[in-house]
Amino acid sequence: MYRYTDFDAAFVAERNRQFRAQVERRINGSLTEDEFKPLRLMNGLYLQLHAYMLRVAIPYGTLSGSQMRQLAYIADRWDKGYGHFTTRQNIQFNWPKLRDVPDMLDALAEVQMHAIQTSGNTIRNVTADHFAGAAADEIADPRPVAELIRQWSTDHPEFQFLPRKFKIAVSGSENDRAVLRAHDVAVQIVEQDGEIGYRIFVGGGLGRTPMIGKVLRDFLPEADLLPYLEAVVSVWNLLGRRDNKYKARIKITVHEHGISEISRLVEDRFAVLRPAFSGIDQALFDTIKADFAAPDFAHRDSADFDRAYDRDPVFRAWADTNLSDHRIPGYAIAQISLKAHGATPGDATSSQMRVLADLAERYGHDELRISHEQNVVLPHVHKADLPQIHTILKAHGLATANIGKISDIIACPGMDYCALATARSIPVAQKIATRFDALKLEHEIGDLKIKISGCINACGHHHVGHIGILGLDRAGVETYQITLGGDATQDAALGDRTGPGFGYDEIVPAIERLIGTYLDLRGDAQETFLQTYRRIGMAPFKSALYDSETRVAAE
């Protein structure tokens, strides 16, 4: 893991000192809320529906045990005993008092964390594949690249007042687990003729105008990354619209000017910028890489895993569903679901955070990952330790075997917390999860990604869900639109809208009809919902949703 240098520590301490003074001026009335707003946003502090919310950066989703334990302490000391992990691999505390926020930031700094650039019109927290450094299909660990970008973009003097927020994701595999093409810019590590480099995507994004990112450079040499990214952001900073915030994102700029013209402008700017990067960025990159050296993996017998797998059907179900292949024989990647049936997706209590910290330190080489799917990952676990890990997880409500299944739902906070939301997300996710748990259909359904957003801003990624649900306000009534066929992987696609929305009491029965149609029409038990939809198209699903006779029969 990356460790702060003396510069990093001094930088964060000074930012916290400045913000403490700004908070004091707000409390004593020297600053109005309008004057305070841009200052708090620079430090990750939002004013939500009921209270302030502090969004804490978890760069590229990586945490140590001590960092997770400190998040638990903050949740208990200054919040309500829990935190909410987001689709940007951050954590949000939803109930801090303004006077306590400087103390929270100082507590974060004690474990080399902060909330800088988790909000505002700047380059946001850089995200990455949550299997980074562990995946069997990985070309290279993307986290050193993400850390290099983080250092370059933090407090960058040219990019603190961009037309709108700017999001970057990095992946080290051909299999996309970072939703690359839904980002403003994405960096995918690739190999060409034995040389490591990058494929650069630009112009992705969801929200009210969803777009899939386009390839800007198919292969960029490793040494050119920072000047090329600087060229991309510089071009957009000049071209990006500031007359309308809904048209200010780079995806609109790419759409209006065309990818060919954007490419030409970026290459021209890159030619100017490249000489200024005299190699110091690569020297820094080499230093950063050393911080991400692989753990000292042990060679041990896996007989305990095999015995538990053969004898314990509950453990076997969890292992089959929540474990993924590791690049080292004898090891596994363990995904820990924060989606127990009926729970709030992405929420973890302080006691659960401490359990996860303990597991990381005892069994996981002191590493945790937060996924964009709002779950937690132990990336390096020896198979021999998995039965004991599973036992501990069960005791703390963390052993739900549903990764990638219908109850593993991405959901934004919605109208329960967010000032922008127009409908509830959390109760819908809870009702879907509990309904299909009661029907005992989850594992028969197989892999299925449901994603729910409580407004058009699409923080729940509904556009790229196999089933996407968008909550809207229609004349004071919550209405839920459904999209089908979205995909967040390397085959990225936006979902197709089915038709009119459904009321709050209608949405779960509507999802049940969709699933019934899928189970009736799939080719065999191995054909996923997405494969079935791509094979047979919208018509049967639309009929199930809207045909009156079908609806009466189903209900």
C-alpha positions in Angstrom: 0.0 0.0 0.0 1.0 3.6 -0.5 2.4 5.3 2.6 2.3 9.1 3.1 5.6 10.9 2.7 6.4 13.9 4.9 5.1 16.1 2.2 1.8 14.3 2.1 1.3 14.5 5.8 2.2 18.2 5.9 -0.1 18.9 3.0 -3.1 17.2 4.6 -2.4 18.8 8.0 -2.3 22.3 6.5 -5.6 21.7 4.5 -7.3 20.5 7.7 -6.0 23.6 9.6 -7.4 25.9 7.0 -10.7 24.2 7.0 -10.9 24.2 10.8 -10.6 28.0 10.6 -13.3 28.2 7.9 -15.7 26.1 9.9 -15.2 28.4 12.9 -16.0 31.4 10.7 -19.2 29.6 9.5 -20.3 28.8 13.1 -19.7 32.4 14.3 -21.5 33.9 11.4 -18.6 35.4 9.6 -19.4 33.3 6.6 -22.9 32.7 5.2 -23.8 29.2 4.0 -23.4 30.4 0.4 -19.9 31.7 1.1 -19.1 28.5 3.0 -20.4 26.1 0.3 -17.3 26.2 -2.1 -15.0 25.9 0.9 -16.7 22.8 2.4 -17.1 21.2 -1.0 -13.3 21.4 -1.4 -13.1 19.2 1.7 -15.8 16.7 0.9 -18.5 18.1 3.1 -22.1 18.2 1.6 -25.3 19.6 3.1 -27.8 16.8 2.5 -31.5 16.4 3.2 -31.3 16.1 7.0 -27.7 16.9 7.9 -24.2 17.5 6.7 -22.5 14.5 5.0 -18.8 13.9 4.9 -17.4 11.9 2.0 -14.1 10.3 2.7 -11.7 9.3 -0.1 -10.6 5.7 -0.3 -8.1 6.0 -3.2 -8.6 3.2 -5.7 -10.6 1.4 -3.0 -7.6 0.2 -0.9 -7.7 0.2 2.9 -5.5 -1.3 5.6 -6.8 -2.8 8.8 -5.9 0.3 10.9 -7.6 2.6 8.4 -10.8 0.5 8.5 -10.6 0.5 12.3 -10.3 4.3 12.4 -13.4 4.6 10.2 -15.2 2.5 12.8 -14.0 4.9 15.5 -15.2 7.9 13.5 -18.6 6.3 13.0 -19.0 5.8 16.7 -17.4 9.0 17.9 -19.0 11.5 15.6 -21.8 9.8 13.6 -24.4 7.1 14.3 -22.3 4.0 14.4 -22.2 3.2 10.7 -20.8 4.3 7.4 -22.0 4.0 3.8 -19.7 2.7 1.1 -20.4 4.2 -2.3 -20.1 3.4 -6.0 -17.0 5.6 -6.1 -15.2 3.4 -3.5 -15.6 6.1 -0.9 -17.2 6.1 2.5 -19.9 8.6 3.6 -20.8 9.6 7.1 -24.3 10.9 7.0 -24.8 12.6 10.4 -21.8 14.6 11.4 -22.2 17.9 13.2 -20.4 20.8 11.5 -18.4 21.6 14.6 -17.1 18.0 14.7 -15.9 17.8 11.1 -12.4 19.3 11.6 -11.8 16.7 14.4 -13.0 13.9 12.0 -10.6 15.1 9.3 -7.7 15.2 11.9 -8.7 11.6 12.9 -8.5 10.6 9.2 -5.1 12.2 8.8 -3.8 10.0 11.7 -4.2 7.0 9.4 -3.2 8.7 6.2 -6.7 9.5 4.9 -8.6 12.6 3.9 -11.7 14.0 2.1 -9.9 16.2 -0.4 -11.5 16.3 -3.9 -14.3 14.0 -3.1 -16.6 16.8 -4.2 -16.5 20.0 -6.3 -15.7 20.7 -9.9 -12.3 19.0 -9.8 -10.7 15.7 -10.5 -12.4 13.3 -8.1 -11.1 10.3 -6.2 -9.5 7.9 -8.7 -11.1 4.5 -8.7 -9.8 1.1 -9.8 -10.6 -2.6 -10.2 -11.3 -3.9 -6.7 -9.3 -7.1 -7.5 -6.2 -5.0 -8.2 -3.0 -6.8 -7.4 -4.8 -10.2 -7.0 -6.8 -11.0 -10.1 -5.6 -14.0 -12.1 -6.4 -12.2 -15.4 -4.5 -9.0 -14.6 -1.8 -7.7 -16.8 -0.4 -5.4 -14.1 -1.6 -4.0 -10.8 -3.5 -0.7 -11.7 -3.1 0.9 -8.2 0.4 2.4 -8.8 -1.1 4.1 -11.9 -4.0 5.3 -9.9 -1.7 6.6 -7.2 0.4 8.5 -9.8 -2.8 10.1 -11.2 -4.0 10.9 -7.6 -0.7 12.7 -6.8 -0.7 14.6 -10.1 -4.4 15.7 -9.9 -4.5 16.7 -6.2 -4.6 20.4 -5.9 -3.5 20.7 -9.5 -3.4 24.5 -10.1 -5.1 24.4 -13.5 -7.8 21.9 -12.6 -9.4 23.1 -9.4 -12.3 25.0 -11.1 -13.2 22.7 -14.0 -16.5 23.1 -15.9 -17.8 20.1 -13.8 -16.6 17.2 -11.8 -14.2 14.8 -13.6 -13.9 11.1 -12.8 -11.1 8.8 -13.7 -10.9 5.0 -13.4 -8.0 2.6 -13.9 -8.0 -1.2 -14.7 -5.3 -3.7 -15.2 -7.3 -6.4 -17.0 -9.2 -6.9 -20.3 -12.1 -7.9 -18.0 -13.6 -4.6 -16.9 -14.4 -4.6 -13.1 -14.1 -0.8 -12.8 -16.9 0.4 -15.2 -14.3 2.1 -17.3 -16.5 3.3 -20.1 -18.9 5.1 -17.7 -16.1 7.5 -16.7 -14.9 10.9 -18.0 -11.6 9.3 -18.7 -10.5 5.7 -18.2 -7.1 4.1 -18.3 -6.8 0.4 -19.1 -3.4 -1.3 -18.9 -2.7 -3.2 -22.1 0.2 -5.0 -23.6 1.3 -4.6 -27.2 4.3 -6.4 -28.7 5.6 -7.1 -25.2 5.4 -3.5 -24.1 3.1 -2.3 -21.3 1.0 0.8 -22.1 -2.5 2.1 -21.8 -5.8 2.2 -23.8 -7.5 5.6 -23.1 -11.2 6.0 -23.1 -12.9 9.4 -23.0 -16.4 10.8 -22.8 -18.2 8.2 -20.7 -20.8 9.1 -18.0 -24.3 8.3 -16.8 -26.7 10.9 -15.4 -29.4 12.6 -17.4 -27.4 12.1 -20.7 -25.8 8.7 -20.4 -23.0 7.9 -22.8 -20.5 5.0 -23.3 -16.9 6.2 -23.4 -15.0 6.1 -26.7 -11.4 5.0 -27.4 -9.2 8.1 -27.6 -5.9 6.2 -27.9 -5.7 2.5 -28.4 -2.1 2.3 -27.1 -0.3 5.0 -25.2 3.3 4.3 -24.0 3.7 4.1 -20.3 5.9 7.2 -20.1 3.4 9.4 -21.8 0.5 8.9 -19.4 0.5 12.1 -17.3 1.2 14.6 -20.1 -1.5 12.9 -22.2 -4.0 13.1 -19.3 -3.0 16.7 -18.8 -3.7 17.3 -22.5 -7.1 15.7 -22.2 -8.2 17.7 -19.2 -6.7 20.9 -20.6 -8.6 20.6 -23.8 -11.9 20.0 -22.0 -11.2 22.8 -19.5 -11.1 25.2 -22.5 -13.9 23.7 -24.6 -16.2 22.6 -21.8 -19.4 24.5 -21.5 -19.9 26.7 -18.5 -23.3 28.2 -19.6 -25.3 25.1 -18.6 -24.1 22.6 -15.9 -26.1 19.8 -17.5 -24.0 20.2 -20.6 -20.7 20.8 -19.0 -19.3 17.2 -18.7 -16.7 16.1 -21.1 -19.1 13.5 -22.6 -21.1 16.5 -24.0 -17.9 18.1 -25.3 -16.9 14.9 -27.1 -20.5 14.5 -28.5 -20.6 18.1 -29.7 -17.2 18.2 -31.3 -16.8 14.5 -32.3 -14.1 12.1 -31.2 -11.9 12.9 -34.2 -11.7 16.6 -33.4 -11.1 15.9 -29.7 -8.4 13.5 -30.6 -6.7 16.1 -32.9 -6.9 18.8 -30.2 -5.5 16.5 -27.5 -2.6 15.4 -29.7 -1.8 19.0 -30.5 -1.9 19.9 -26.8 0.1 16.8 -25.9 2.9 17.8 -28.3 3.2 21.0 -26.4 3.1 19.5 -22.9 5.2 16.4 -23.4 8.6 18.1 -23.3 7.8 19.7 -19.9 7.6 16.2 -18.4 11.3 15.6 -18.2 11.1 12.2 -16.6 10.5 13.2 -13.0 7.0 11.7 -13.3 8.5 8.3 -14.2 11.0 8.5 -11.4 8.1 9.1 -9.1 6.2 6.3 -10.7 9.0 3.9 -10.0 9.0 4.9 -6.3 5.3 4.4 -6.1 5.5 1.0 -7.6 7.7 -0.1 -4.8 4.9 0.7 -2.3 2.7 -1.9 -4.0 5.0 -4.8 -3.9 3.2 -8.1 -3.6 2.7 -9.6 -0.1 4.9 -12.5 1.0 2.5 -15.3 0.0 2.7 -18.5 1.9 2.8 -22.1 0.6 0.4 -24.0 2.7 -1.8 -27.1 2.5 -5.5 -26.4 1.6 -6.9 -29.5 3.1 -9.0 -27.6 5.6 -10.7 -25.7 2.8 -11.5 -29.0 0.9 -12.9 -30.7 4.1 -15.2 -27.7 4.9 -16.3 -27.5 1.2 -17.2 -31.2 1.2 -18.9 -31.3 4.6 -20.6 -27.8 5.0 -23.2 -26.9 2.4 -23.5 -23.3 3.8 -19.8 -22.8 3.4 -19.8 -24.4 0.0 -22.6 -22.1 -1.2 -20.6 -19.1 0.1 -17.4 -20.3 -1.5 -19.0 -21.0 -4.8 -20.7 -17.5 -4.9 -18.3 -15.1 -3.1 -14.8 -16.4 -4.0 -12.9 -15.5 -7.2 -9.6 -16.9 -8.7 -6.4 -15.5 -7.3 -3.2 -15.2 -9.4 -1.3 -17.3 -6.8 -2.2 -21.0 -6.4 -3.7 -21.8 -3.0 -5.1 -18.3 -2.6 -8.5 -16.8 -3.3 -10.2 -13.4 -3.5 -13.0 -13.2 -1.0 -15.9 -10.8 -1.6 -17.8 -9.9 1.6 -21.3 -8.8 0.9 -22.7 -5.7 2.5 -26.1 -6.8 1.1 -27.6 -9.1 3.7 -31.3 -9.6 2.7 -33.2 -6.6 3.9 -30.1 -4.5 4.8 -29.2 -1.1 3.3 -26.8 -1.7 0.4 -23.3 -0.5 1.2 -23.9 0.2 4.9 -21.5 -1.3 7.5 -21.8 -0.9 11.2 -18.7 0.1 13.3 -18.6 -3.4 14.8 -18.6 -4.9 11.3 -15.8 -2.5 10.2 -13.7 -3.7 13.2 -14.3 -7.3 12.3 -13.2 -6.6 8.7 -10.1 -4.8 10.0 -9.2 -7.8 12.2 -9.7 -10.3 9.4 -7.5 -8.2 7.1 -4.7 -8.1 9.7 -4.9 -11.7 10.7 -5.6 -13.5 7.4 -5.4 -11.0 4.5 -1.9 -9.4 4.5 -3.5 -6.3 6.0 -5.3 -5.3 2.8 -9.0 -4.6 2.1 -10.7 -3.3 -1.0 -14.0 -1.5 -1.4 -15.7 -2.3 -4.6 -17.8 0.0 -6.8 -20.6 -2.5 -6.1 -20.6 -1.4 -2.5 -19.0 -4.5 -1.0 -15.8 -5.3 0.7 -13.0 -7.5 -0.6 -10.2 -9.5 1.1 -7.9 -9.7 -1.9 -5.3 -12.1 -0.6 -6.7 -15.0 1.5 -5.2 -18.4 1.7 -7.8 -21.1 1.1 -6.8 -22.9 4.3 -8.1 -19.8 6.3 -11.4 -19.5 4.6 -13.5 -21.8 6.8 -12.4 -19.8 9.9 -13.0 -16.5 8.1 -16.5 -17.7 7.1 -17.3 -18.6 10.7 -16.4 -15.1 11.8 -18.3 -13.5 9.1 -21.4 -15.5 9.9 -21.3 -14.3 13.5 -21.4 -10.7 12.4 -24.0 -10.8 9.5 -21.4 -10.6 6.8 -21.6 -14.1 5.3 -24.4 -13.6 2.8 -23.7 -15.8 -0.3 -25.1 -13.4 -2.9 -22.3 -11.7 -4.8 -23.5 -11.1 -8.3 -27.0 -12.3 -7.5 -30.4 -10.5 -7.5 -30.0 -9.2 -3.9 -26.5 -7.9 -4.5 -28.1 -4.6 -5.6 -26.3 -1.3 -6.1 -28.4 1.5 -4.7 -27.8 5.2 -4.0 -29.0 6.7 -0.7 -32.0 8.1 -2.5 -34.6 10.3 -0.8 -33.8 8.9 2.7 -30.7 11.1 2.7 -30.0 12.9 -0.5 -31.2 16.5 -1.2 -31.2 15.8 -4.9 -33.2 12.6 -4.9 -36.7 12.4 -6.2 -37.6 8.9 -5.0 -36.5 6.3 -2.5 -33.9 3.7 -3.5 -33.0 1.9 -0.3 -36.5 0.5 0.5 -36.9 -0.7 -3.1 -33.6 -2.6 -2.9 -34.6 -4.1 0.5 -38.0 -5.2 -0.8 -36.6 -6.9 -3.9 -33.9 -8.7 -1.8 -36.3 -10.0 0.8 -38.9 -11.0 -1.8 -36.6 -13.2 -3.8 -35.0 -14.6 -0.6 -38.5 -15.6 0.4 -39.1 -17.2 -3.0 -35.8 -19.1 -2.7 -35.0 -18.3 -6.3 -31.8 -16.3 -6.0 -29.4 -19.0 -6.9 -31.7 -20.5 -9.6 -31.8 -17.0 -11.2 -28.0 -16.9 -11.3 -25.9 -13.8 -12.2 -28.1 -10.7 -12.4 -27.1 -7.1 -11.8 -29.9 -4.8 -10.5 -28.9 -1.1 -10.0 -31.2 1.5 -8.5 -30.9 5.3 -8.7 -33.2 7.7 -6.8 -32.9 10.5 -9.3 -31.6 11.3 -12.8 -28.1 11.8 -11.6 -27.6 8.0 -11.7 -25.4 7.5 -8.7 -26.8 4.0 -8.6 -25.5 3.2 -12.1 -29.0 2.2 -13.2 -28.2 2.8 -16.9 -25.7 -0.1 -16.9 -27.7 -2.6 -14.8 -29.0 -5.8 -16.4 -32.2 -4.4 -14.8 -32.0 -0.7 -14.1 -34.5 1.1 -11.9 -34.8 4.9 -11.9 -36.9 6.6 -9.3 -38.6 9.9 -10.4 -41.2 12.3 -9.0 -44.3 12.5 -11.2 -46.7 15.2 -9.8 -45.6 14.3 -6.2 -45.8 10.6 -6.7 -42.8 8.2 -6.8 -42.5 6.5 -10.1 -39.9 3.9 -11.1 -38.8 3.5 -14.7 -37.2 0.2 -15.7 -34.4 -0.4 -18.2 -33.2 -3.7 -19.5 -29.9 -5.0 -21.0 -27.4 -2.6 -19.5 -23.8 -3.8 -19.0 -21.0 -2.4 -16.9 -18.3 -4.7 -18.2 -15.9 -4.6 -21.2 -19.0 -5.1 -23.3 -20.5 -1.9 -21.9 -24.0 -1.0 -23.0 -26.8 1.3 -21.8 -30.1 -0.3 -20.9 -33.3 0.1 -23.0 -36.2 1.7 -21.4 -39.2 -0.6 -21.2 -42.0 2.0 -21.1 -44.0 3.9 -18.5 -42.9 3.7 -14.9 -44.4 1.9 -11.9 -45.6 3.1 -8.6 -43.8 2.4 -5.4 -46.1 -0.5 -4.5 -45.9 -1.8 -8.1 -42.2 -2.0 -8.7 -41.4 -5.2 -6.9 -44.2 -7.2 -8.6 -43.0 -5.8 -11.9 -39.5 -7.1 -11.2 -41.0 -10.4 -10.2 -42.8 -10.6 -13.6 -39.5 -9.9 -15.4 -37.7 -12.7 -13.6 -40.6 -15.1 -14.2 -40.4 -14.3 -17.9 -36.6 -14.9 -17.9 -36.9 -18.3 -16.1 -39.6 -19.4 -18.6 -37.7 -18.3 -21.7 -34.0 -18.9 -20.9 -32.2 -21.4 -23.1 -30.9 -23.5 -20.2 -29.9 -23.1 -16.5 -26.6 -21.6 -17.5 -28.0 -18.8 -19.7 -27.9 -15.6 -17.7 -30.6 -12.9 -17.7 -28.5 -10.6 -19.8 -27.8 -13.4 -22.3 -31.4 -14.2 -22.6 -32.4 -10.6 -23.1 -29.8 -10.2 -25.8 -31.1 -13.4 -27.5 -34.8 -12.7 -27.4 -35.0 -9.0 -27.1 -37.4 -6.6 -25.3 -40.8 -7.8 -26.5 -41.5 -10.7 -24.1 -40.4 -8.7 -21.1 -42.4 -5.7 -22.2 -45.5 -7.9 -22.5 -44.9 -9.3 -19.1 -44.7 -5.8 -17.6 -47.6 -4.1 -19.4 -50.0 -6.7 -20.7 -53.0 -6.5 -18.4 -53.9 -10.2 -18.5 -50.3 -11.1 -17.7 -50.2 -8.6 -14.8 -53.4 -9.9 -13.3 -52.2 -13.5 -13.5 -48.8 -12.6 -12.0 -50.3 -10.6 -9.1 
